[in-house]
Amino acid sequence: MASEEASLRALESLMTEFFHNCTTNERKREIEELLNNFAQQIGAWRFCLYFLSSTRNDYVMMYSLTVFENLINKMWLGVPSQDKMEIRSCLPKLLLTHHKTLPYFIRNKLCKVIVDIGRQDWPMFYHDFFTNILQLIQSPATTPLGLIMLKTTSEELACPREDLSIARKEELRKLLLEQVQTVLGLLTGDLLSSLLQSPSTAKLLNQPIPVLDTESEYICSLALECLAHLFSWIPLSTSITPSLLTTIFHFARFGCDTRARKMSSLNGSSQNSVLNQEHGRLGVLAMSCINELMSKNCVPVEFEEYLLRMFQQTFYLLQKITKENNAHTVKSRLEELDESYIEKFTDFLRLFVSVHLRRIESYSQFPVVEFLALLFKYTFHQPTHEGYFSCLDIWTLFLDYLTSKIKSRLADKEAVLNRYEDALVLLLTEVLNRIQFRYNQAQLEELDDETLDDDQQTEWQRYLRQSLEVVAKVMELLPTHAFSTLFPVLQENLDVYLGLQQFIVTSGTSHRLNITAENDCRRLHCSLRDLSSLLQAVGRLAEYFTGDMFATRVNDAHTVVERLVKVTLYGSQIKLYNIETAVPSVLKPDLIDVHAQSLAALQAYCHWLAQFYSEVHRQNPTQFVSLVSTALEAITPLISSKVQEKLLLSSCHLLVSLATTVRPVFLISIPAVQKMFNRITDTSAQRLPDKAQILVCRALSNILLLPWPNLPESEQQWAIRSANHASLISALTRDYRSLKSSAILPQRKIQQDDTKTVIHQTLSVLEDIVESISGEATKSRQLCYQSLQESVQVSLALFPAFIHQSDVTDEMLSFFLTLFQGLRVQMGVPFTEQVIQTFLNMFTREQLAESILHDGSTGCRVVEKFLRILQVVVQEPGQVFKPFLPNIISLCMEQVYPIVAERSSPDVKAELFELLFRVLHHNWRYFFKSSILASVQRGVADEQMENEAQFSTIMQAFGQSFLQPDIHLFKQNLFYLETLNTKQKLYHKKIFRTSMLFQFVNVLLQVLFHKSHDLLQEEIGIAIYNMASVDFDSFYSAFLPGFLASCDGVDTNQKNVLGRNFKMDRDLPSFTQNVHRLVNDLRYYRLCNDSLPPGTVKL
């Protein structure tokens, strides 16, 4: 034993040294190598067995167990059977002897190592593996240990990892399922129910909660953890009995017991407090079990009765949680409960509503309306914002369910609505109260309105948006109620806002708001914040006044729009955004926000205004004219660089909507609009900030270009409007067009910066104008291009001068891309050809390499935009651009592809492959000439192929892309191949079938084997099936044997087993199952063979 003793001492000192904070990384690597070499030795496990029984050093024990783990999972096949027997006998004995003294993490690791042996050897060589676990559970001294073993067994054997063959995985699951009945009986009958000391009947849920000692609580928590894991994989069947459910619900009550907390805080003892935490934890664990059952959407018929029972018990728990009495409000009760318990309980309610409500609602025994009343209480007494958000999500799910139910059963719509009307009205009122400072100031003040989250919104914005979504969904179901609830509240806050005029004091040029008392300022702040929120609510509801509901709700909508127009004009006239206040840091932003929100709300009603225009313009247009003219009066003073950006942009957006959505014929003749035209075209006037300038130019362009509604073509006055548009564009591009002569000359730095500014400012405006017109009628696009023609030609002339400045090229190509997407027909063939030719000439291989390799992300963006322009070109039907195809393909394959192929970065690749896909998809006959008639006469085999070399090179590039790590590119390209097969029968083409098909299948199988793109397993399996199904006979007789023959690391016998296990199925589900089985087992065999000691003879 001396050598073992010496080895142990050496190992202990090595381990201590390794984890010492003074040890260098270099030394740590040396120690690591030493330990790895030791572990690889045959027989190292004997030393480790000695170490485990003789040391108290945690590091040494952990290392020894890792050696065993490695031996069992990777080398077990090569371990002599005598040694295996010894290990199977020694490790459980070690566990039994030391389990009470071992640190918990060592004990758990040892349990896992024993379970790993069971995973390999049970039942054939380790027949008492599971029986031992059951015996441990039944013996009081070892119950906790048995439960830990059981949970580990469920984790490791029910869903084992890759290192087992499929047949073994199936065998293990079958063996475990045979034990389920026994295990559940043992856990709930013998353990949990007996510890509750009560017969398991449902009516005893209201009995006092039993007091458990520490040991009992520990056992209960382990048993519930086991159940939660078992429920994650066992089928819902007769195993889950009513008494089992009742027992679990008994434990769920532990989470809502606040008395225990009270007692522990009164006694003040830390032991009580720990006990109490365990008490709460049992509730959390029980809810985890229930949620595992709840999350299963597929419920067998015999299980529905259990579900009903489950929900009745839930109903009881919800009543208990939300019960009010003298000592407790609901909120204080919820605050006292464990946060995790509340979280689990909310999850449970969400699962109930989303998955099971439709099943349970029809049962008369389940009081749905009363359930909603309790859910209402639970929601509006949540102690945290996150909890409240989660509950709002549940209401959203319920409202969606109700909406779809009504749509599918329109006949009894009224009956359904009447049943829930009171609950919905109550919900609406409370949600509206919750977003108002007037009712909920303390909570709303806590919300952060500065930090943006991943969705680019602040906590306050998220709170408001989620609340308004609930309001909108109620509005959809009960429009009249919702409107009559919301409008009076809005009106009340508007009266405060409109009454501010009387407090404005003017001295000289400055205006001051004469409200100075702290209390008044605070009340005004709250009222303005509420008005801002309510304006957003009114805007959110705009869609429920249009379409089919227009006629019935026209008066309500008119009232709203009239009020909004009045408010926006009021704000602009008395210039509330520039007013001095007693608390400028608070009240000024409030006033600006209300003004901006009133404009945004009015913008939301532009669709209603458009419908109003088309319905009433013949009978009584004065109301409409008045609304639009007043709105423009409110907008015009705000379009100035002196106005705050938030307000400026809101007014610009409203102007765009009036010009684009409403399109009144008289818009151009309104003085305010003419004033805006003059301001924008006056070069001496101060330019607006970029965003605002773009929006105003878009609005002015659309006023002139978009057809007026309700008027015939003959009355559209196109000649005058076209001339006006040309002069507008001419004024906007004056500086830009003058660059044509000077940009070619060498420029100083300052001149160059000025030139870049002009290019940026002009192109951003022009690009936006083209983009906004691209989906419109041909006439509008024609007029637009006529006005832009000279600027477009200037852009093309300037392009070569800036080819080495990627920031400018990027903007120019953005502009050309937008032109190609929106106005390519209007550009005409000759000019389009000239543009493409210029680009093809400019983007030489050197230029492409410079852009991609040296200009960083901007350079890559330039090339991507160029490729996107070519995508538009190759999609164009007809023969016009076909002559460019050879050059485009050669640019892709000979110039771009060699530069990007070897780079790991995904830049440019996605656009390049999309272009190649478009080339194939839209120009199939460039490669496959045969007409339909010819292929019918001659049969598919004799099809005519052209440009074969280019086709092969493109396919090769697709194949290469599957060997690269970028999962997005892989997914995209697999989708492209599948699309080409669906639309053009790619896999059936002779060239693909004979020389490429099985190469692709091979690559895809290798990808599955190496697990490099595991997220796409399903898509890859389907693609392999689609390729193999072209010629199943060849796949089974030639490809599969050839593939197996070429596999390294497996012997002939294993290859034969793999071949036999791949059944000759021809349907998709069975075939893909066979593919995944093949890949899994091949991986398993290689793992086994790698773990065998050198020189092992394999039979």
JONOR-V759475 format. One record per pair of residues at least 12 apart in sequence whose C-alpha atoms are under 8 Angstrom apart, sorted by the first residue. I is the first residue (numbers start at 1). J is the second residue. D is the distance in whole Angstrom. If there is no record, write none. Layout:
BEGIN
I;J;D / I;J;D
END
This chain:
BEGIN
4;47;6 / 4;50;7 / 8;51;6 / 8;55;8 / 11;60;7 / 12;57;7 / 12;59;8 / 12;60;6 / 14;31;7 / 15;59;6 / 15;60;7 / 16;59;8 / 18;31;7 / 39;67;6 / 44;67;8 / 45;64;8 / 45;67;7 / 45;68;6 / 48;64;5 / 48;65;8 / 48;67;7 / 48;68;8 / 49;64;7 / 49;91;8 / 51;64;7 / 52;64;7 / 53;94;7 / 58;103;8 / 58;106;7 / 61;106;7 / 62;106;6 / 62;109;8 / 65;109;7 / 65;110;7 / 65;113;7 / 68;113;7 / 69;113;6 / 69;116;8 / 72;113;8 / 72;116;7 / 72;117;6 / 73;116;7 / 73;163;7 / 74;1087;7 / 74;1088;7 / 74;1091;5 / 75;1088;7 / 75;1091;4 / 75;1092;6 / 75;1093;8 / 76;1091;8 / 77;1088;6 / 77;1091;7 / 77;1092;7 / 78;1091;7 / 78;1092;5 / 78;1093;6 / 78;1096;8 / 88;114;8 / 88;117;7 / 88;126;8 / 91;110;8 / 91;114;7 / 92;114;7 / 95;107;7 / 95;110;7 / 95;111;8 / 99;145;8 / 108;148;7 / 111;148;8 / 111;149;6 / 111;152;7 / 112;149;8 / 112;152;6 / 112;153;8 / 115;149;7 / 115;152;7 / 115;153;6 / 115;156;7 / 116;156;7 / 119;156;8 / 119;157;6 / 119;172;8 / 133;146;5 / 133;147;8 / 133;149;7 / 133;150;7 / 134;146;7 / 134;183;8 / 143;219;7 / 144;218;8 / 144;219;6 / 144;222;7 / 147;219;8 / 147;222;6 / 147;223;6 / 147;226;7 / 148;222;7 / 150;226;7 / 151;225;7 / 151;226;5 / 151;229;7 / 154;226;8 / 154;229;7 / 154;230;6 / 155;229;7 / 157;169;8 / 157;172;6 / 157;173;7 / 157;176;8 / 158;172;7 / 158;173;5 / 158;176;7 / 158;233;7 / 159;173;8 / 162;1080;7 / 162;1083;8 / 162;1084;7 / 163;1083;8 / 163;1084;5 / 163;1087;7 / 164;1080;8 / 164;1081;7 / 164;1084;6 / 165;1077;8 / 165;1080;7 / 165;1081;5 / 165;1084;6 / 165;1085;8 / 166;1077;6 / 166;1080;7 / 166;1081;6 / 177;234;7 / 180;234;8 / 180;239;7 / 181;239;6 / 184;227;8 / 184;239;7 / 187;223;6 / 187;227;8 / 188;244;6 / 188;247;7 / 189;244;8 / 191;220;8 / 191;223;8 / 192;220;6 / 192;223;7 / 192;247;7 / 193;247;6 / 195;212;8 / 195;216;7 / 195;220;8 / 196;210;6 / 197;210;8 / 200;243;6 / 200;246;7 / 200;247;6 / 201;243;7 / 201;246;7 / 202;243;8 / 202;246;6 / 202;313;8 / 205;249;8 / 205;250;6 / 205;313;8 / 209;253;8 / 209;254;7 / 209;257;8 / 214;275;7 / 217;278;7 / 217;279;7 / 217;282;8 / 218;278;8 / 220;282;7 / 221;281;8 / 221;282;6 / 221;285;7 / 224;282;8 / 224;285;6 / 224;286;6 / 224;289;7 / 225;285;6 / 225;289;8 / 227;289;6 / 228;285;8 / 228;286;8 / 228;288;6 / 228;289;4 / 228;290;8 / 228;292;6 / 229;289;8 / 231;289;7 / 231;292;6 / 231;293;6 / 232;292;6 / 232;293;8 / 236;293;8 / 236;299;7 / 236;300;7 / 236;303;7 / 237;300;7 / 237;302;8 / 237;303;7 / 238;302;8 / 238;303;8 / 241;306;8 / 242;306;6 / 242;309;8 / 245;306;8 / 245;310;7 / 248;286;6 / 248;289;8 / 248;290;8 / 249;286;7 / 249;313;7 / 251;282;6 / 251;283;6 / 251;286;6 / 252;282;7 / 252;283;4 / 252;284;7 / 252;285;8 / 252;286;5 / 252;287;6 / 253;283;6 / 253;317;7 / 254;279;6 / 254;280;6 / 254;282;6 / 254;283;5 / 255;279;7 / 255;280;5 / 255;281;7 / 255;282;7 / 255;283;4 / 255;284;6 / 255;337;7 / 255;338;7 / 255;341;6 / 256;280;8 / 256;283;7 / 256;317;8 / 256;320;7 / 256;321;6 / 256;337;6 / 257;280;8 / 257;337;8 / 258;333;7 / 258;336;7 / 258;337;7 / 260;276;6 / 261;273;7 / 261;276;6 / 261;336;8 / 264;276;7 / 280;337;8 / 280;338;6 / 280;341;7 / 281;341;8 / 283;341;7 / 284;340;6 / 284;341;5 / 284;344;7 / 287;341;8 / 287;344;6 / 287;345;7 / 287;348;8 / 288;344;7 / 290;348;8 / 291;344;8 / 291;347;7 / 291;348;6 / 291;351;8 / 294;348;7 / 294;351;6 / 294;352;7 / 294;355;8 / 295;351;6 / 295;355;7 / 297;355;6 / 297;356;8 / 304;359;8 / 307;360;8 / 308;360;7 / 308;366;7 / 311;366;8 / 312;366;7 / 315;371;7 / 318;374;7 / 318;375;8 / 318;378;8 / 319;374;7 / 321;333;7 / 321;334;7 / 321;378;8 / 322;334;8 / 322;374;7 / 322;377;7 / 322;378;6 / 330;377;8 / 330;378;8 / 330;381;6 / 331;381;5 / 331;382;6 / 331;383;6 / 334;381;7 / 334;382;7 / 334;383;7 / 335;382;8 / 335;383;6 / 342;387;8 / 343;387;7 / 346;387;8 / 346;390;7 / 346;391;7 / 349;394;7 / 350;391;8 / 350;393;8 / 350;394;5 / 350;397;8 / 353;394;7 / 353;397;7 / 353;398;6 / 354;394;8 / 354;397;6 / 354;398;7 / 354;401;8 / 369;419;8 / 369;420;7 / 369;423;8 / 372;423;7 / 373;423;7 / 376;427;7 / 379;391;5 / 379;392;7 / 380;430;8 / 389;463;7 / 389;466;7 / 392;466;7 / 392;467;7 / 392;470;7 / 395;470;7 / 396;469;8 / 396;470;6 / 396;473;8 / 399;470;8 / 399;473;6 / 399;474;7 / 400;473;8 / 403;477;7 / 417;477;8 / 421;478;8 / 424;474;7 / 425;474;8 / 425;481;7 / 425;482;8 / 428;470;8 / 428;471;6 / 428;474;7 / 428;482;7 / 429;485;7 / 431;467;6 / 431;470;8 / 431;471;7 / 432;467;8 / 432;471;8 / 432;486;8 / 435;464;7 / 435;467;7 / 435;530;7 / 435;533;7 / 436;526;8 / 436;529;8 / 436;530;5 / 436;533;8 / 437;526;5 / 437;527;7 / 437;529;7 / 437;530;6 / 438;526;6 / 438;527;7 / 438;530;7 / 441;526;8 / 444;460;8 / 447;459;6 / 447;460;5 / 448;460;6 / 449;461;7 / 464;533;7 / 468;537;6 / 468;540;7 / 471;537;8 / 472;540;7 / 472;541;6 / 475;541;7 / 475;544;8 / 476;544;7 / 479;544;8 / 486;534;8 / 486;538;8 / 490;531;7 / 490;534;6 / 490;535;7 / 493;527;6 / 493;528;7 / 493;530;7 / 493;531;6 / 494;531;7 / 496;527;8 / 497;528;7 / 498;567;7 / 498;570;8 / 500;513;8 / 501;574;8 / 503;515;7 / 510;579;7 / 510;580;8 / 511;578;8 / 511;579;5 / 511;580;6 / 512;579;6 / 512;580;5 / 512;581;6 / 513;579;7 / 513;580;6 / 513;581;5 / 513;582;7 / 514;581;7 / 514;582;8 / 515;581;8 / 515;582;7 / 516;581;8 / 516;582;5 / 521;582;8 / 521;583;8 / 521;587;8 / 525;586;7 / 525;587;6 / 525;590;7 / 528;590;6 / 528;591;7 / 528;594;7 / 529;590;6 / 529;594;8 / 531;594;7 / 532;593;7 / 532;594;5 / 532;597;6 / 532;598;8 / 535;594;8 / 535;597;6 / 535;598;6 / 535;601;6 / 536;597;7 / 536;600;8 / 536;601;6 / 538;601;7 / 539;600;7 / 539;601;4 / 539;602;7 / 539;603;8 / 539;604;5 / 539;605;7 / 540;601;8 / 540;604;7 / 542;604;6 / 542;605;6 / 542;608;8 / 543;605;8 / 543;608;8 / 545;557;6 / 545;608;7 / 546;607;7 / 546;608;6 / 546;611;7 / 550;608;8 / 550;611;8 / 557;608;8 / 561;602;7 / 561;605;7 / 561;627;8 / 562;627;7 / 564;598;6 / 564;599;8 / 564;601;7 / 564;602;6 / 565;602;7 / 565;627;7 / 565;630;7 / 565;631;6 / 565;634;8 / 566;630;8 / 567;595;8 / 567;598;7 / 568;595;6 / 568;598;6 / 568;599;6 / 568;631;7 / 568;634;6 / 569;630;7 / 569;631;7 / 569;633;7 / 569;634;4 / 569;635;8 / 570;634;8 / 571;595;6 / 571;634;8 / 572;634;6 / 572;635;8 / 572;637;7 / 572;638;7 / 573;634;7 / 576;591;6 / 576;592;7 / 577;591;6 / 577;592;5 / 577;595;8 / 577;643;8 / 592;646;8 / 592;647;7 / 593;646;8 / 593;647;8 / 595;647;7 / 596;646;7 / 596;647;5 / 596;650;6 / 596;651;8 / 597;650;8 / 599;650;6 / 599;651;6 / 599;654;7 / 600;650;6 / 600;651;8 / 600;653;8 / 600;654;7 / 602;654;7 / 603;653;7 / 603;654;5 / 603;657;6 / 603;658;8 / 606;657;6 / 606;658;7 / 606;661;6 / 606;662;6 / 607;661;6 / 607;662;7 / 609;624;8 / 609;662;6 / 610;661;6 / 610;662;4 / 610;663;8 / 612;624;8 / 613;662;8 / 613;664;8 / 614;709;7 / 614;710;6 / 629;670;7 / 632;655;8 / 632;672;7 / 632;673;8 / 633;672;7 / 635;651;5 / 635;652;8 / 635;654;8 / 635;655;7 / 636;672;6 / 636;673;8 / 636;676;7 / 638;651;7 / 639;651;7 / 639;652;7 / 640;688;7 / 641;686;7 / 641;687;7 / 641;688;5 / 641;689;7 / 648;692;7 / 649;691;8 / 649;692;6 / 652;692;6 / 652;695;6 / 652;696;6 / 653;695;7 / 655;696;7 / 655;699;6 / 656;695;7 / 656;696;7 / 656;698;7 / 656;699;5 / 657;699;8 / 659;699;6 / 659;700;7 / 659;702;6 / 659;703;5 / 660;699;7 / 660;702;6 / 660;703;7 / 660;706;7 / 663;703;7 / 663;706;8 / 663;707;8 / 663;708;6 / 663;709;7 / 664;708;7 / 664;709;8 / 665;708;6 / 665;709;8 / 667;703;7 / 668;703;7 / 668;704;8 / 677;700;7 / 677;728;8 / 680;697;8 / 680;732;8 / 681;728;7 / 681;731;5 / 681;732;6 / 682;731;8 / 690;761;7 / 693;765;8 / 694;764;7 / 694;765;5 / 694;768;7 / 697;765;7 / 697;769;7 / 698;765;8 / 698;768;7 / 698;769;5 / 698;772;7 / 701;725;7 / 701;728;8 / 701;769;7 / 702;773;8 / 704;721;5 / 704;722;7 / 704;724;7 / 704;725;6 / 705;721;7 / 705;722;8 / 705;725;7 / 705;780;5 / 705;781;8 / 705;783;7 / 705;784;7 / 706;776;8 / 706;780;6 / 707;780;7 / 722;783;6 / 722;787;8 / 725;783;8 / 725;784;8 / 725;787;7 / 726;786;7 / 726;787;4 / 726;788;8 / 727;787;8 / 729;787;6 / 729;788;7 / 730;787;7 / 732;762;7 / 733;762;6 / 733;791;7 / 735;758;7 / 736;758;6 / 736;759;6 / 736;762;7 / 736;791;8 / 737;790;8 / 737;791;6 / 737;794;6 / 739;755;8 / 740;794;6 / 740;797;7 / 740;798;6 / 743;755;8 / 743;798;7 / 743;801;7 / 744;798;8 / 744;801;6 / 756;808;7 / 759;808;8 / 760;808;8 / 760;811;7 / 763;811;7 / 763;812;7 / 763;815;6 / 764;811;8 / 764;815;8 / 766;815;8 / 767;814;8 / 767;815;5 / 767;818;6 / 767;819;8 / 770;784;7 / 770;818;7 / 770;819;7 / 770;822;7 / 770;823;8 / 771;818;6 / 771;819;8 / 771;822;7 / 773;822;7 / 774;821;7 / 774;822;4 / 774;823;7 / 775;822;7 / 781;822;8 / 781;823;7 / 781;826;7 / 782;826;6 / 785;823;7 / 785;826;6 / 785;827;7 / 795;812;7 / 796;835;7 / 799;812;7 / 800;842;7 / 803;842;8 / 806;851;7 / 806;855;7 / 806;858;6 / 806;859;6 / 806;862;7 / 807;858;6 / 807;859;8 / 809;862;7 / 810;858;7 / 810;859;8 / 810;861;7 / 810;862;5 / 810;865;8 / 813;862;7 / 813;865;6 / 813;866;7 / 814;865;7 / 816;869;8 / 817;865;7 / 817;866;8 / 817;868;7 / 817;869;5 / 820;869;7 / 820;872;7 / 820;873;8 / 821;872;7 / 829;880;7 / 833;881;8 / 839;866;8 / 840;891;8 / 844;895;8 / 845;895;5 / 845;896;7 / 848;863;7 / 848;895;8 / 848;896;7 / 849;899;7 / 851;863;7 / 852;899;8 / 860;907;6 / 860;908;6 / 861;908;8 / 863;908;7 / 864;908;5 / 864;911;6 / 864;912;8 / 867;911;6 / 867;912;7 / 867;915;7 / 868;911;7 / 868;915;7 / 870;888;8 / 870;915;7 / 871;914;8 / 871;915;5 / 871;918;6 / 871;919;8 / 874;918;7 / 874;919;6 / 874;922;7 / 874;923;8 / 875;918;6 / 875;919;7 / 875;922;6 / 875;923;8 / 876;922;8 / 877;922;8 / 885;919;8 / 889;916;8 / 889;919;8 / 889;950;7 / 892;912;7 / 892;916;8 / 893;953;7 / 893;954;7 / 896;912;8 / 897;912;8 / 904;964;8 / 904;965;8 / 906;966;7 / 906;969;8 / 909;969;8 / 910;969;6 / 910;972;8 / 913;958;8 / 913;973;7 / 916;954;7 / 917;976;6 / 920;980;8 / 921;980;6 / 921;984;8 / 924;984;8 / 926;946;7 / 926;947;7 / 927;945;6 / 927;946;5 / 927;947;6 / 927;948;7 / 927;951;7 / 928;943;7 / 928;944;6 / 928;945;5 / 928;946;6 / 929;943;8 / 929;944;6 / 929;945;6 / 929;946;7 / 930;943;6 / 930;944;5 / 930;945;8 / 940;989;8 / 940;990;8 / 941;990;6 / 943;990;8 / 958;973;7 / 959;1000;7 / 959;1003;8 / 961;973;8 / 962;1003;7 / 962;1004;8 / 962;1007;8 / 963;1003;7 / 963;1007;8 / 965;1012;7 / 965;1013;8 / 967;1013;6 / 971;1016;7 / 974;1020;8 / 974;1023;8 / 978;1023;7 / 987;1027;6 / 987;1030;7 / 988;1030;6 / 993;1030;8 / 997;1027;7 / 998;1027;8 / 998;1039;7 / 1001;1024;6 / 1001;1027;7 / 1001;1028;8 / 1002;1043;7 / 1004;1020;7 / 1004;1024;7 / 1005;1024;8 / 1005;1079;7 / 1008;1020;8 / 1008;1079;7 / 1009;1079;5 / 1009;1080;7 / 1009;1082;8 / 1009;1083;7 / 1021;1072;5 / 1021;1075;7 / 1021;1076;8 / 1022;1068;7 / 1022;1072;7 / 1025;1068;7 / 1025;1071;7 / 1025;1072;7 / 1029;1066;7 / 1032;1066;8 / 1036;1064;7 / 1040;1059;7 / 1041;1059;7 / 1044;1058;8 / 1044;1059;8 / 1049;1085;8 / 1049;1086;5 / 1049;1089;7 / 1049;1090;8 / 1050;1082;8 / 1050;1085;6 / 1050;1086;6 / 1050;1089;7 / 1054;1085;7 / 1058;1078;6 / 1058;1081;7 / 1058;1082;7 / 1061;1074;8 / 1061;1078;8 / 1062;1074;5 / 1062;1075;7 / 1062;1077;8 / 1062;1078;7
END
